[in-house]
Amino acid sequence: MLFRILILLFVLLIVPDVYMYSVYVRRWTRRWVWRLLTFLPSVLLLLYMLWVLHSDDMHVENQVKVGRFMVIFLAVTVPRFLFTLIDALGLLGRGLYRRTVRIVAMTVALFALIVLGYGYFIGRHRYVVNEQTIYFDNLPKAFDGYRIAHFSDLHIGTFSDNHQDDIATIVHLLNSLKCDAILFTGDLVNYESRETDGYRRLLSSLKATDGVVAVMGNHDYSMYIKTLTPEMIRADVAELQHRERSYGWHLLLNENRIVRRGNDSIAFIGTENDGNPPFPRLGNLAVATKGLHGVMRADDKANAAAPSHTFSILLTHDPTHWRRNVVPETHIDLTLSGHTHAGQFKVFGWSPVSPVYGEWSGIYKDGTQVLNVTDGIGAVMFPFRFGAWPEIDVITLRRSH
């Protein structure tokens, strides 16, 4: 996985060293021994990175090693990189201006180190519950007040760094909410089904009146371990699907499930992952809505004189699916997604993923259709969260009056 961001890692490592040497080290000493010693921390960090890269096969036993490396690497390089960017502005002036910029650069670097430490030691375990109410004109009366617990992106392998007890905390929190349904929108694992070993009892204990409904995310398709053959990938995906169903979860693979209250009903629809490249695009809304009344817009003419479409809730991992296919092709009322993690970092409404995704965190509306993108509850590769705290969204459905 580290190979995907290798260029970024080298930039974070090399740029500050070049700047510090050019601006400061050459002035401080002329002795080459001392000058070379200033590069020692980066050399050691580079050797550490090469060692981790050598074993970065994404299998369960090596995931913790990658996570710890990322914490150490970013704690060393990010503050230095930010100091470099800001301090370089001071070269445009002299005297008081130069000293002020340097103080600001040092303050920002220190703050970055504090944020990284907080996000790793505290933020990744700071579980929050977001309560929200959404109104719909066509919600059946029997479902007025229906409560949904929406969570996503558990990435269970990341908890292998001696934080397995967090899974019990998450399960207990979900059960304590006493919702009518628990909906999971994918990425149960990081890279392979073996990550769920030892968690069967806990995951089977998730309970809600209408059960647990789940779909798969991009990480659930064994697409990142390059040493696997196509046959091994298919077998591992099938194993993960078998495990989810063995927990008592209703895993929907381009399928739907009807929930009834007396004469009223709503539909849970689940599609396979459908994202922009390189993520799998396997969703099929026409197949997933089979048997439901008037949900696909293509059926509008045939159902022009019929009652309103079946009230429906779609689980689809990637939020780009909503704008790309759900809105233009269906009448689906509420779509639930995850995937973005809100970049695992969010301040003042900004995240590193906000320039990439049009819908990346929270509630979005297009006409009568609504999308909820949860920030997720786990972390991948880098066990860290700040601002984008690990969350569960509790959505109460209400009829508009």
Contacts in CASP RR format, 6 or more apart in sequence:
PFRMAT RR
TARGET T0000
AUTHOR 0000-0000-0000
METHOD contacts of the structure
MODEL  1
MLFRILILLFVLLIVPDVYMYSVYVRRWTRRWVWRLLTFLPSVLLLLYML
WVLHSDDMHVENQVKVGRFMVIFLAVTVPRFLFTLIDALGLLGRGLYRRT
VRIVAMTVALFALIVLGYGYFIGRHRYVVNEQTIYFDNLPKAFDGYRIAH
FSDLHIGTFSDNHQDDIATIVHLLNSLKCDAILFTGDLVNYESRETDGYR
RLLSSLKATDGVVAVMGNHDYSMYIKTLTPEMIRADVAELQHRERSYGWH
LLLNENRIVRRGNDSIAFIGTENDGNPPFPRLGNLAVATKGLHGVMRADD
KANAAAPSHTFSILLTHDPTHWRRNVVPETHIDLTLSGHTHAGQFKVFGW
SPVSPVYGEWSGIYKDGTQVLNVTDGIGAVMFPFRFGAWPEIDVITLRRS
H
1 56 0 8 1.000
1 58 0 8 1.000
1 66 0 8 1.000
1 191 0 8 1.000
1 224 0 8 1.000
1 381 0 8 1.000
2 9 0 8 1.000
2 49 0 8 1.000
2 52 0 8 1.000
2 53 0 8 1.000
2 56 0 8 1.000
2 66 0 8 1.000
2 69 0 8 1.000
2 381 0 8 1.000
3 53 0 8 1.000
3 56 0 8 1.000
6 53 0 8 1.000
9 49 0 8 1.000
9 73 0 8 1.000
9 77 0 8 1.000
11 81 0 8 1.000
12 73 0 8 1.000
12 74 0 8 1.000
12 77 0 8 1.000
12 78 0 8 1.000
12 81 0 8 1.000
13 42 0 8 1.000
13 45 0 8 1.000
13 46 0 8 1.000
13 49 0 8 1.000
13 73 0 8 1.000
13 77 0 8 1.000
14 42 0 8 1.000
15 81 0 8 1.000
15 84 0 8 1.000
16 77 0 8 1.000
16 80 0 8 1.000
16 81 0 8 1.000
16 83 0 8 1.000
16 84 0 8 1.000
17 38 0 8 1.000
17 39 0 8 1.000
17 42 0 8 1.000
19 84 0 8 1.000
19 87 0 8 1.000
19 88 0 8 1.000
20 38 0 8 1.000
20 80 0 8 1.000
20 84 0 8 1.000
21 35 0 8 1.000
21 38 0 8 1.000
21 39 0 8 1.000
23 87 0 8 1.000
23 91 0 8 1.000
25 35 0 8 1.000
25 38 0 8 1.000
26 35 0 8 1.000
28 34 0 8 1.000
29 35 0 8 1.000
41 76 0 8 1.000
45 72 0 8 1.000
45 73 0 8 1.000
45 76 0 8 1.000
45 77 0 8 1.000
48 69 0 8 1.000
48 72 0 8 1.000
48 73 0 8 1.000
49 69 0 8 1.000
49 73 0 8 1.000
52 65 0 8 1.000
52 66 0 8 1.000
52 69 0 8 1.000
55 62 0 8 1.000
55 65 0 8 1.000
56 62 0 8 1.000
56 65 0 8 1.000
56 66 0 8 1.000
57 225 0 8 1.000
57 227 0 8 1.000
58 190 0 8 1.000
58 191 0 8 1.000
58 192 0 8 1.000
58 224 0 8 1.000
58 225 0 8 1.000
59 191 0 8 1.000
59 192 0 8 1.000
59 194 0 8 1.000
59 225 0 8 1.000
60 157 0 8 1.000
60 160 0 8 1.000
60 191 0 8 1.000
60 192 0 8 1.000
60 194 0 8 1.000
60 195 0 8 1.000
60 197 0 8 1.000
63 157 0 8 1.000
63 158 0 8 1.000
63 160 0 8 1.000
63 190 0 8 1.000
63 191 0 8 1.000
63 195 0 8 1.000
64 160 0 8 1.000
64 161 0 8 1.000
66 381 0 8 1.000
67 158 0 8 1.000
67 161 0 8 1.000
67 381 0 8 1.000
67 382 0 8 1.000
67 383 0 8 1.000
68 161 0 8 1.000
70 381 0 8 1.000
70 382 0 8 1.000
70 383 0 8 1.000
70 384 0 8 1.000
71 116 0 8 1.000
71 120 0 8 1.000
71 382 0 8 1.000
71 383 0 8 1.000
71 384 0 8 1.000
74 116 0 8 1.000
74 382 0 8 1.000
75 113 0 8 1.000
75 116 0 8 1.000
75 117 0 8 1.000
78 112 0 8 1.000
78 113 0 8 1.000
78 116 0 8 1.000
79 109 0 8 1.000
79 110 0 8 1.000
79 112 0 8 1.000
79 113 0 8 1.000
79 116 0 8 1.000
80 109 0 8 1.000
82 105 0 8 1.000
82 108 0 8 1.000
82 109 0 8 1.000
82 112 0 8 1.000
83 105 0 8 1.000
83 106 0 8 1.000
83 108 0 8 1.000
83 109 0 8 1.000
84 105 0 8 1.000
85 105 0 8 1.000
86 101 0 8 1.000
86 104 0 8 1.000
86 105 0 8 1.000
86 108 0 8 1.000
87 101 0 8 1.000
87 102 0 8 1.000
87 105 0 8 1.000
89 101 0 8 1.000
90 97 0 8 1.000
90 98 0 8 1.000
90 101 0 8 1.000
90 102 0 8 1.000
91 98 0 8 1.000
115 386 0 8 1.000
116 384 0 8 1.000
118 386 0 8 1.000
119 384 0 8 1.000
119 385 0 8 1.000
119 386 0 8 1.000
120 383 0 8 1.000
120 384 0 8 1.000
123 384 0 8 1.000
123 385 0 8 1.000
123 386 0 8 1.000
123 387 0 8 1.000
123 389 0 8 1.000
123 390 0 8 1.000
124 378 0 8 1.000
124 379 0 8 1.000
124 383 0 8 1.000
124 384 0 8 1.000
124 385 0 8 1.000
124 390 0 8 1.000
125 163 0 8 1.000
125 166 0 8 1.000
125 169 0 8 1.000
125 390 0 8 1.000
126 385 0 8 1.000
126 389 0 8 1.000
126 390 0 8 1.000
127 169 0 8 1.000
127 170 0 8 1.000
127 173 0 8 1.000
127 377 0 8 1.000
127 389 0 8 1.000
127 390 0 8 1.000
127 391 0 8 1.000
127 392 0 8 1.000
128 389 0 8 1.000
128 390 0 8 1.000
128 391 0 8 1.000
128 392 0 8 1.000
129 173 0 8 1.000
129 177 0 8 1.000
129 391 0 8 1.000
129 392 0 8 1.000
129 393 0 8 1.000
129 394 0 8 1.000
130 391 0 8 1.000
130 392 0 8 1.000
130 393 0 8 1.000
130 394 0 8 1.000
131 394 0 8 1.000
131 396 0 8 1.000
132 363 0 8 1.000
132 372 0 8 1.000
132 393 0 8 1.000
132 394 0 8 1.000
132 395 0 8 1.000
132 396 0 8 1.000
133 395 0 8 1.000
133 396 0 8 1.000
133 397 0 8 1.000
133 398 0 8 1.000
134 334 0 8 1.000
134 363 0 8 1.000
134 370 0 8 1.000
134 372 0 8 1.000
134 395 0 8 1.000
134 396 0 8 1.000
134 397 0 8 1.000
134 398 0 8 1.000
135 398 0 8 1.000
135 399 0 8 1.000
135 400 0 8 1.000
136 311 0 8 1.000
136 333 0 8 1.000
136 334 0 8 1.000
136 368 0 8 1.000
136 370 0 8 1.000
136 397 0 8 1.000
136 398 0 8 1.000
136 399 0 8 1.000
136 400 0 8 1.000
137 368 0 8 1.000
137 399 0 8 1.000
137 400 0 8 1.000
138 308 0 8 1.000
138 309 0 8 1.000
138 311 0 8 1.000
138 333 0 8 1.000
139 146 0 8 1.000
139 266 0 8 1.000
139 311 0 8 1.000
139 333 0 8 1.000
139 397 0 8 1.000
139 398 0 8 1.000
139 399 0 8 1.000
139 400 0 8 1.000
140 261 0 8 1.000
140 264 0 8 1.000
140 265 0 8 1.000
140 266 0 8 1.000
140 311 0 8 1.000
141 264 0 8 1.000
141 399 0 8 1.000
142 261 0 8 1.000
142 262 0 8 1.000
142 263 0 8 1.000
142 264 0 8 1.000
143 261 0 8 1.000
143 264 0 8 1.000
143 266 0 8 1.000
143 311 0 8 1.000
143 397 0 8 1.000
144 397 0 8 1.000
144 398 0 8 1.000
144 399 0 8 1.000
145 396 0 8 1.000
145 397 0 8 1.000
145 398 0 8 1.000
146 180 0 8 1.000
146 181 0 8 1.000
146 266 0 8 1.000
146 396 0 8 1.000
146 397 0 8 1.000
147 177 0 8 1.000
147 178 0 8 1.000
147 179 0 8 1.000
147 180 0 8 1.000
147 181 0 8 1.000
147 394 0 8 1.000
147 395 0 8 1.000
147 396 0 8 1.000
147 397 0 8 1.000
148 179 0 8 1.000
148 180 0 8 1.000
148 181 0 8 1.000
148 182 0 8 1.000
148 183 0 8 1.000
148 313 0 8 1.000
148 336 0 8 1.000
148 394 0 8 1.000
148 395 0 8 1.000
148 396 0 8 1.000
148 397 0 8 1.000
149 174 0 8 1.000
149 177 0 8 1.000
149 179 0 8 1.000
149 181 0 8 1.000
149 182 0 8 1.000
149 183 0 8 1.000
149 208 0 8 1.000
149 392 0 8 1.000
149 393 0 8 1.000
149 394 0 8 1.000
150 183 0 8 1.000
150 185 0 8 1.000
150 336 0 8 1.000
150 372 0 8 1.000
150 374 0 8 1.000
150 392 0 8 1.000
150 393 0 8 1.000
150 394 0 8 1.000
150 395 0 8 1.000
151 170 0 8 1.000
151 174 0 8 1.000
151 182 0 8 1.000
151 183 0 8 1.000
151 184 0 8 1.000
151 185 0 8 1.000
151 374 0 8 1.000
151 376 0 8 1.000
151 377 0 8 1.000
151 391 0 8 1.000
151 392 0 8 1.000
151 393 0 8 1.000
152 184 0 8 1.000
152 185 0 8 1.000
152 186 0 8 1.000
152 187 0 8 1.000
152 317 0 8 1.000
152 336 0 8 1.000
152 337 0 8 1.000
152 338 0 8 1.000
152 339 0 8 1.000
152 374 0 8 1.000
152 376 0 8 1.000
152 377 0 8 1.000
153 185 0 8 1.000
153 186 0 8 1.000
153 187 0 8 1.000
153 338 0 8 1.000
153 339 0 8 1.000
153 341 0 8 1.000
153 374 0 8 1.000
153 376 0 8 1.000
153 377 0 8 1.000
153 378 0 8 1.000
153 380 0 8 1.000
154 167 0 8 1.000
154 170 0 8 1.000
154 184 0 8 1.000
154 186 0 8 1.000
154 187 0 8 1.000
154 188 0 8 1.000
154 189 0 8 1.000
154 377 0 8 1.000
154 378 0 8 1.000
155 187 0 8 1.000
155 188 0 8 1.000
155 189 0 8 1.000
155 190 0 8 1.000
155 219 0 8 1.000
155 378 0 8 1.000
155 379 0 8 1.000
155 380 0 8 1.000
156 167 0 8 1.000
156 188 0 8 1.000
156 189 0 8 1.000
156 190 0 8 1.000
156 195 0 8 1.000
156 196 0 8 1.000
156 199 0 8 1.000
157 189 0 8 1.000
157 190 0 8 1.000
157 195 0 8 1.000
158 190 0 8 1.000
158 378 0 8 1.000
158 379 0 8 1.000
158 380 0 8 1.000
158 381 0 8 1.000
158 383 0 8 1.000
159 166 0 8 1.000
159 167 0 8 1.000
159 378 0 8 1.000
160 195 0 8 1.000
161 383 0 8 1.000
163 383 0 8 1.000
164 199 0 8 1.000
167 199 0 8 1.000
167 202 0 8 1.000
167 203 0 8 1.000
168 202 0 8 1.000
170 377 0 8 1.000
170 392 0 8 1.000
171 202 0 8 1.000
171 203 0 8 1.000
171 205 0 8 1.000
171 206 0 8 1.000
173 392 0 8 1.000
174 182 0 8 1.000
174 206 0 8 1.000
174 392 0 8 1.000
175 205 0 8 1.000
175 206 0 8 1.000
175 207 0 8 1.000
177 392 0 8 1.000
177 394 0 8 1.000
179 208 0 8 1.000
179 209 0 8 1.000
179 394 0 8 1.000
180 208 0 8 1.000
180 209 0 8 1.000
180 210 0 8 1.000
181 208 0 8 1.000
181 209 0 8 1.000
181 210 0 8 1.000
181 211 0 8 1.000
181 212 0 8 1.000
181 213 0 8 1.000
181 259 0 8 1.000
181 268 0 8 1.000
182 206 0 8 1.000
182 207 0 8 1.000
182 208 0 8 1.000
182 211 0 8 1.000
182 212 0 8 1.000
182 213 0 8 1.000
183 212 0 8 1.000
183 213 0 8 1.000
183 214 0 8 1.000
183 268 0 8 1.000
183 313 0 8 1.000
183 315 0 8 1.000
183 336 0 8 1.000
184 212 0 8 1.000
184 213 0 8 1.000
184 214 0 8 1.000
184 215 0 8 1.000
184 249 0 8 1.000
184 315 0 8 1.000
185 214 0 8 1.000
185 215 0 8 1.000
185 217 0 8 1.000
185 315 0 8 1.000
185 316 0 8 1.000
185 317 0 8 1.000
185 336 0 8 1.000
185 337 0 8 1.000
185 338 0 8 1.000
185 339 0 8 1.000
185 374 0 8 1.000
186 214 0 8 1.000
186 215 0 8 1.000
186 216 0 8 1.000
186 217 0 8 1.000
186 219 0 8 1.000
186 220 0 8 1.000
186 273 0 8 1.000
186 317 0 8 1.000
186 338 0 8 1.000
187 217 0 8 1.000
187 218 0 8 1.000
187 219 0 8 1.000
187 220 0 8 1.000
187 317 0 8 1.000
187 338 0 8 1.000
187 339 0 8 1.000
187 380 0 8 1.000
188 196 0 8 1.000
188 214 0 8 1.000
188 216 0 8 1.000
188 219 0 8 1.000
188 220 0 8 1.000
188 240 0 8 1.000
188 244 0 8 1.000
189 195 0 8 1.000
189 196 0 8 1.000
189 219 0 8 1.000
189 220 0 8 1.000
189 240 0 8 1.000
190 219 0 8 1.000
190 224 0 8 1.000
190 380 0 8 1.000
190 381 0 8 1.000
191 219 0 8 1.000
191 222 0 8 1.000
191 224 0 8 1.000
191 225 0 8 1.000
192 222 0 8 1.000
192 225 0 8 1.000
192 236 0 8 1.000
192 240 0 8 1.000
193 222 0 8 1.000
193 236 0 8 1.000
193 237 0 8 1.000
193 239 0 8 1.000
193 240 0 8 1.000
193 243 0 8 1.000
196 203 0 8 1.000
196 240 0 8 1.000
196 243 0 8 1.000
200 243 0 8 1.000
200 246 0 8 1.000
200 247 0 8 1.000
203 247 0 8 1.000
203 249 0 8 1.000
204 246 0 8 1.000
204 247 0 8 1.000
204 248 0 8 1.000
206 212 0 8 1.000
206 247 0 8 1.000
206 249 0 8 1.000
210 259 0 8 1.000
211 248 0 8 1.000
211 249 0 8 1.000
211 250 0 8 1.000
212 247 0 8 1.000
212 248 0 8 1.000
212 249 0 8 1.000
212 250 0 8 1.000
213 249 0 8 1.000
213 250 0 8 1.000
213 252 0 8 1.000
213 257 0 8 1.000
213 268 0 8 1.000
213 270 0 8 1.000
213 315 0 8 1.000
214 244 0 8 1.000
214 249 0 8 1.000
214 250 0 8 1.000
214 251 0 8 1.000
214 252 0 8 1.000
214 315 0 8 1.000
215 251 0 8 1.000
215 252 0 8 1.000
215 253 0 8 1.000
215 270 0 8 1.000
215 271 0 8 1.000
215 272 0 8 1.000
215 273 0 8 1.000
215 315 0 8 1.000
215 316 0 8 1.000
215 317 0 8 1.000
216 240 0 8 1.000
216 241 0 8 1.000
216 251 0 8 1.000
216 253 0 8 1.000
216 272 0 8 1.000
216 273 0 8 1.000
216 317 0 8 1.000
217 273 0 8 1.000
217 317 0 8 1.000
217 318 0 8 1.000
217 339 0 8 1.000
218 273 0 8 1.000
218 275 0 8 1.000
218 279 0 8 1.000
218 280 0 8 1.000
218 317 0 8 1.000
218 318 0 8 1.000
218 339 0 8 1.000
219 380 0 8 1.000
220 237 0 8 1.000
220 240 0 8 1.000
220 273 0 8 1.000
221 233 0 8 1.000
221 237 0 8 1.000
221 273 0 8 1.000
221 280 0 8 1.000
222 228 0 8 1.000
222 232 0 8 1.000
222 233 0 8 1.000
222 236 0 8 1.000
222 237 0 8 1.000
222 240 0 8 1.000
223 233 0 8 1.000
223 280 0 8 1.000
228 236 0 8 1.000
241 251 0 8 1.000
241 253 0 8 1.000
244 251 0 8 1.000
245 251 0 8 1.000
250 257 0 8 1.000
250 268 0 8 1.000
252 268 0 8 1.000
252 269 0 8 1.000
252 270 0 8 1.000
252 271 0 8 1.000
252 288 0 8 1.000
252 315 0 8 1.000
253 270 0 8 1.000
253 272 0 8 1.000
254 270 0 8 1.000
254 271 0 8 1.000
254 272 0 8 1.000
254 282 0 8 1.000
254 283 0 8 1.000
254 284 0 8 1.000
254 287 0 8 1.000
254 288 0 8 1.000
255 269 0 8 1.000
255 270 0 8 1.000
255 287 0 8 1.000
255 288 0 8 1.000
256 267 0 8 1.000
256 268 0 8 1.000
256 269 0 8 1.000
256 270 0 8 1.000
256 288 0 8 1.000
256 289 0 8 1.000
256 290 0 8 1.000
256 291 0 8 1.000
256 292 0 8 1.000
256 312 0 8 1.000
257 267 0 8 1.000
257 268 0 8 1.000
258 265 0 8 1.000
258 266 0 8 1.000
258 267 0 8 1.000
258 268 0 8 1.000
259 265 0 8 1.000
259 266 0 8 1.000
259 267 0 8 1.000
259 268 0 8 1.000
265 310 0 8 1.000
265 311 0 8 1.000
266 310 0 8 1.000
266 311 0 8 1.000
266 312 0 8 1.000
266 313 0 8 1.000
267 289 0 8 1.000
267 292 0 8 1.000
267 295 0 8 1.000
267 310 0 8 1.000
267 311 0 8 1.000
267 312 0 8 1.000
267 313 0 8 1.000
268 312 0 8 1.000
268 313 0 8 1.000
268 315 0 8 1.000
269 285 0 8 1.000
269 288 0 8 1.000
269 289 0 8 1.000
269 292 0 8 1.000
269 295 0 8 1.000
269 312 0 8 1.000
269 313 0 8 1.000
269 314 0 8 1.000
269 315 0 8 1.000
269 332 0 8 1.000
270 288 0 8 1.000
270 314 0 8 1.000
270 315 0 8 1.000
270 316 0 8 1.000
271 282 0 8 1.000
271 283 0 8 1.000
271 284 0 8 1.000
271 285 0 8 1.000
271 288 0 8 1.000
271 314 0 8 1.000
271 315 0 8 1.000
271 316 0 8 1.000
271 321 0 8 1.000
272 280 0 8 1.000
272 282 0 8 1.000
272 283 0 8 1.000
272 284 0 8 1.000
273 279 0 8 1.000
273 280 0 8 1.000
273 281 0 8 1.000
273 282 0 8 1.000
273 283 0 8 1.000
273 316 0 8 1.000
273 317 0 8 1.000
273 318 0 8 1.000
274 280 0 8 1.000
274 281 0 8 1.000
274 282 0 8 1.000
274 283 0 8 1.000
274 316 0 8 1.000
274 317 0 8 1.000
274 318 0 8 1.000
274 320 0 8 1.000
274 321 0 8 1.000
274 324 0 8 1.000
274 325 0 8 1.000
275 281 0 8 1.000
275 317 0 8 1.000
275 318 0 8 1.000
275 320 0 8 1.000
275 321 0 8 1.000
275 324 0 8 1.000
276 318 0 8 1.000
276 320 0 8 1.000
279 318 0 8 1.000
283 316 0 8 1.000
283 321 0 8 1.000
285 296 0 8 1.000
285 325 0 8 1.000
285 326 0 8 1.000
285 329 0 8 1.000
285 330 0 8 1.000
286 296 0 8 1.000
286 298 0 8 1.000
288 314 0 8 1.000
289 295 0 8 1.000
289 296 0 8 1.000
289 312 0 8 1.000
289 330 0 8 1.000
289 332 0 8 1.000
292 309 0 8 1.000
292 310 0 8 1.000
292 312 0 8 1.000
293 303 0 8 1.000
293 306 0 8 1.000
293 307 0 8 1.000
293 309 0 8 1.000
293 310 0 8 1.000
294 300 0 8 1.000
294 303 0 8 1.000
294 306 0 8 1.000
294 309 0 8 1.000
294 310 0 8 1.000
294 331 0 8 1.000
295 309 0 8 1.000
295 310 0 8 1.000
295 312 0 8 1.000
295 330 0 8 1.000
295 331 0 8 1.000
295 332 0 8 1.000
296 329 0 8 1.000
296 330 0 8 1.000
296 331 0 8 1.000
297 328 0 8 1.000
297 329 0 8 1.000
297 330 0 8 1.000
297 331 0 8 1.000
298 329 0 8 1.000
303 309 0 8 1.000
309 331 0 8 1.000
311 333 0 8 1.000
312 330 0 8 1.000
312 331 0 8 1.000
312 332 0 8 1.000
312 333 0 8 1.000
312 334 0 8 1.000
313 332 0 8 1.000
313 333 0 8 1.000
313 334 0 8 1.000
313 335 0 8 1.000
313 336 0 8 1.000
314 326 0 8 1.000
314 330 0 8 1.000
314 332 0 8 1.000
314 334 0 8 1.000
314 335 0 8 1.000
314 336 0 8 1.000
315 336 0 8 1.000
316 322 0 8 1.000
316 326 0 8 1.000
316 335 0 8 1.000
316 336 0 8 1.000
316 337 0 8 1.000
317 337 0 8 1.000
317 338 0 8 1.000
317 339 0 8 1.000
318 337 0 8 1.000
318 338 0 8 1.000
318 339 0 8 1.000
319 335 0 8 1.000
319 337 0 8 1.000
319 338 0 8 1.000
319 339 0 8 1.000
319 340 0 8 1.000
319 357 0 8 1.000
319 358 0 8 1.000
319 359 0 8 1.000
319 360 0 8 1.000
319 371 0 8 1.000
319 373 0 8 1.000
320 357 0 8 1.000
320 358 0 8 1.000
320 359 0 8 1.000
321 335 0 8 1.000
321 337 0 8 1.000
322 335 0 8 1.000
322 337 0 8 1.000
322 359 0 8 1.000
322 364 0 8 1.000
322 371 0 8 1.000
323 358 0 8 1.000
323 359 0 8 1.000
323 366 0 8 1.000
326 332 0 8 1.000
326 335 0 8 1.000
326 369 0 8 1.000
326 371 0 8 1.000
327 366 0 8 1.000
327 369 0 8 1.000
331 369 0 8 1.000
332 369 0 8 1.000
333 368 0 8 1.000
333 369 0 8 1.000
333 370 0 8 1.000
334 369 0 8 1.000
334 370 0 8 1.000
334 371 0 8 1.000
334 372 0 8 1.000
334 395 0 8 1.000
334 397 0 8 1.000
335 369 0 8 1.000
335 370 0 8 1.000
335 371 0 8 1.000
335 372 0 8 1.000
336 371 0 8 1.000
336 372 0 8 1.000
336 374 0 8 1.000
337 359 0 8 1.000
337 371 0 8 1.000
337 372 0 8 1.000
337 373 0 8 1.000
337 374 0 8 1.000
338 373 0 8 1.000
338 374 0 8 1.000
338 375 0 8 1.000
338 376 0 8 1.000
339 373 0 8 1.000
340 351 0 8 1.000
340 353 0 8 1.000
340 357 0 8 1.000
340 360 0 8 1.000
340 361 0 8 1.000
340 373 0 8 1.000
340 375 0 8 1.000
341 353 0 8 1.000
341 375 0 8 1.000
341 376 0 8 1.000
341 378 0 8 1.000
341 379 0 8 1.000
341 380 0 8 1.000
341 388 0 8 1.000
342 351 0 8 1.000
342 353 0 8 1.000
342 360 0 8 1.000
342 361 0 8 1.000
342 375 0 8 1.000
342 376 0 8 1.000
342 387 0 8 1.000
342 388 0 8 1.000
343 351 0 8 1.000
343 352 0 8 1.000
343 353 0 8 1.000
343 388 0 8 1.000
344 379 0 8 1.000
344 382 0 8 1.000
344 384 0 8 1.000
344 385 0 8 1.000
344 386 0 8 1.000
344 388 0 8 1.000
345 351 0 8 1.000
345 352 0 8 1.000
345 384 0 8 1.000
345 385 0 8 1.000
345 386 0 8 1.000
345 387 0 8 1.000
345 388 0 8 1.000
346 361 0 8 1.000
346 375 0 8 1.000
346 386 0 8 1.000
346 387 0 8 1.000
346 388 0 8 1.000
347 386 0 8 1.000
347 387 0 8 1.000
351 360 0 8 1.000
351 361 0 8 1.000
351 388 0 8 1.000
353 360 0 8 1.000
354 360 0 8 1.000
359 371 0 8 1.000
359 373 0 8 1.000
360 373 0 8 1.000
361 373 0 8 1.000
361 375 0 8 1.000
361 388 0 8 1.000
362 372 0 8 1.000
362 373 0 8 1.000
362 374 0 8 1.000
362 375 0 8 1.000
363 370 0 8 1.000
363 371 0 8 1.000
363 372 0 8 1.000
364 370 0 8 1.000
364 371 0 8 1.000
364 372 0 8 1.000
364 373 0 8 1.000
365 371 0 8 1.000
372 393 0 8 1.000
372 395 0 8 1.000
374 391 0 8 1.000
374 392 0 8 1.000
374 393 0 8 1.000
375 388 0 8 1.000
375 389 0 8 1.000
375 390 0 8 1.000
375 391 0 8 1.000
376 390 0 8 1.000
376 391 0 8 1.000
377 390 0 8 1.000
377 391 0 8 1.000
377 392 0 8 1.000
378 385 0 8 1.000
378 390 0 8 1.000
379 385 0 8 1.000
379 390 0 8 1.000
END
